[in-house]
Structure formats: C-alpha cells, structure tokens
C-alpha cells in the first residue's frame, strides 16, 4: 500500500480519509498535546510526535509516498474575527509543509485548509477570490521544488458527510502537469 505521513494531524480526520482510501498512515504529528493524544486514541497503530512542526527534523520521518498536511487555518478563516498579531504566526505554519517536502521529496503532497488560504497576504487577507502574495509565494516555492499544483474546493457534504464544511485541497505532484 501507499504510505503517508500526516502533519498538523489534529484528531485524525485526514488520517481516517487516507486509510479509507487504502493508504497506510505511518506517522502523524501535531504541536498540541491534546490533539496528539486524541489522534493516538483514534489511530493507535500510527507512530506519533508532539512537536512544533516549524522546528521539525524531517530526517526522522519514515519513508512515505504521500505527505498530508493541514496547517493551522485560524489565521486564514474569516471566522477568526478581528486581525491580530498571532494570526501571522498561525498562517506561517504552512511553510512547514514546504520544508518537509524539500527534505523528503515525496511524490505527492496534499494540503487541506480553508478556501481563504488562497487570499493569504503579507499584511492581512485580500478580498474573496483574489490570490494573496504569500499564497502565491508558498505555491511557487512548491513548484520550484518540482511539484505541479491542482487546487480543489470541496464541500464535505458533497462527499456524504452530514455537515457543510468547505475546504481547499492543494494537490502537489512531482509531475510536469497538475492532476485534473
């Protein structure tokens, strides 16, 4: 089977989805101990790490085919309320995905976040639908590493989940053309 690692794993929703697709998740990490304990309870066969993923030693990851990542969305979502200084730190967690991809070079990287992630800007959020300069730099850096990017906005309710939960999925593949 394909092997994955799950960064910013939370309670394990991405891991569960991967496993239902026949992918074995070998390693999962999060910075919050409560989330790691929850993931461990939901997925006891997975190796776990509780650490700041922006300071991670990617050489410790097992061999994997797919890198899954759900960097913090709180700084991107409109539901966050008023812009605050800690939102910049939250948004910057997406760079850990780039760091892991550079170090490990998996064939596939799948990043999940709120659709407003595409509006990520160096100062604040841009108007809805307009790409932010930080998002463009982040995506461009992945492309510089040899990844083509396909973006999908999906509502979980359209996939049989009893909840409207709209998310952006950036699927990076080490190929000349993005998946379509």
C-alpha positions in Angstrom: 0.0 0.0 0.0 0.9 3.6 -0.3 2.4 5.1 2.9 1.6 8.6 4.2 2.6 10.9 7.0 0.1 13.4 8.4 1.4 16.9 9.6 -0.8 19.0 11.8 -2.9 15.9 12.3 -5.4 17.1 14.8 -7.7 14.3 15.9 -7.1 12.4 12.7 -9.7 13.3 10.1 -7.1 13.4 7.3 -5.6 10.1 8.5 -9.1 8.5 8.5 -9.8 9.7 5.0 -6.4 8.4 3.8 -7.0 5.0 5.5 -10.4 4.7 3.9 -8.7 5.3 0.5 -6.4 2.3 1.2 -3.4 4.4 2.3 -1.4 3.4 5.4 -0.5 6.4 7.6 2.7 5.6 9.3 3.4 8.8 11.2 1.4 11.7 12.5 2.4 14.9 14.3 0.9 18.0 15.9 2.2 20.7 18.2 -0.8 20.4 20.7 -0.6 17.5 23.2 -4.4 17.2 23.4 -4.6 16.7 19.7 -1.8 14.1 19.7 -3.5 12.1 22.5 -6.8 12.3 20.6 -5.1 11.1 17.3 -3.4 8.3 19.3 -6.7 7.2 20.7 -8.3 7.2 17.2 -5.3 5.7 15.4 -3.2 3.7 17.9 -1.2 1.9 15.2 0.3 5.1 13.9 3.6 6.5 15.3 3.1 9.9 16.8 5.2 13.0 17.6 4.2 16.1 19.6 6.4 18.9 18.4 6.5 22.3 16.8 6.5 21.3 13.1 8.2 24.6 12.1 11.2 23.3 14.0 11.0 19.6 13.0 13.9 17.4 12.0 12.4 15.9 8.8 15.1 13.2 8.7 13.1 11.4 11.4 10.1 10.8 9.2 9.6 7.3 7.8 9.7 6.7 4.1 6.4 7.8 2.6 4.7 8.3 -0.7 2.2 11.0 0.4 2.7 13.9 2.7 -0.6 15.1 4.1 -0.8 18.5 5.8 -3.4 20.6 7.4 -1.6 23.7 8.6 -3.4 26.0 11.0 -6.4 27.7 9.4 -7.3 30.1 12.2 -5.3 32.9 10.8 -6.9 32.5 7.3 -10.6 32.0 8.0 -13.0 34.9 8.1 -14.5 33.3 11.2 -11.3 34.4 13.2 -12.8 37.9 13.8 -10.5 40.9 14.0 -7.0 40.6 12.6 -4.5 40.0 15.5 -0.7 39.6 15.6 -0.8 35.9 16.4 -2.6 35.3 13.1 0.7 35.8 11.2 2.3 33.0 13.3 -0.7 30.8 12.6 -0.6 31.4 8.9 3.2 30.8 8.7 2.7 27.1 9.7 2.1 26.4 6.0 5.8 26.8 5.4 6.5 23.6 7.4 4.8 21.8 4.6 7.3 23.3 2.1 10.2 22.4 4.5 9.0 18.8 4.8 8.5 18.5 1.0 12.0 19.8 0.4 13.6 17.4 2.8 11.7 14.3 2.0 10.6 14.8 -1.7 7.5 12.6 -1.6 5.8 12.0 -4.9 2.5 13.6 -3.6 1.8 16.3 -1.1 -1.9 17.1 -0.2 -2.6 20.2 1.8 -6.0 21.0 3.3 -7.1 24.4 4.5 -10.0 26.9 4.4 -10.6 28.5 0.9 -9.5 31.8 2.3 -5.9 30.3 2.5 -5.7 31.4 -1.2 -6.1 35.0 -0.1 -3.1 34.8 2.3 -1.3 38.1 2.0 1.8 39.6 3.8 -0.3 42.1 5.7 -3.8 40.7 6.0 -6.4 38.9 4.0 -7.2 40.0 0.4 -10.8 40.3 -0.9 -12.5 37.0 -1.5 -11.3 35.3 -4.7 -8.1 37.4 -5.1 -4.9 35.4 -4.6 -2.7 36.7 -1.9 1.0 37.3 -2.4 2.1 35.0 0.4 -0.1 32.2 -1.0 1.4 32.8 -4.5 5.0 32.6 -3.0 4.1 29.5 -1.0 2.7 27.7 -4.0 5.6 29.0 -6.2 8.1 27.6 -3.8 6.4 24.2 -4.0 6.6 24.5 -7.8 10.3 25.4 -7.6 10.8 22.1 -5.8 9.3 20.3 -8.8 5.7 20.0 -7.8 2.7 20.8 -10.1 -0.3 22.0 -8.2 -4.0 21.3 -8.7 -6.5 23.1 -6.4 -9.9 21.8 -5.5 -12.6 23.4 -3.3 -14.8 20.7 -1.9 -17.8 20.8 0.5 -17.7 17.7 2.7 -21.5 17.5 2.4 -21.0 16.7 -1.3 -19.0 13.6 -0.2 -21.5 12.1 2.1 -20.5 13.9 5.3 -23.6 15.2 7.2 -22.1 18.7 7.5 -21.3 21.6 5.2 -17.5 22.0 5.6 -16.0 23.8 2.6 -12.2 23.2 2.2 -9.4 23.9 -0.2 -7.2 21.0 -1.2 -3.9 21.7 -2.9 -2.7 18.5 -4.5 1.0 18.7 -5.4 2.5 16.0 -7.6 6.1 15.6 -8.8 5.0 15.8 -12.4 5.0 18.2 -15.3 1.3 18.8 -15.3 -1.1 19.0 -12.3 -3.7 16.4 -11.7 -7.1 17.2 -13.3 
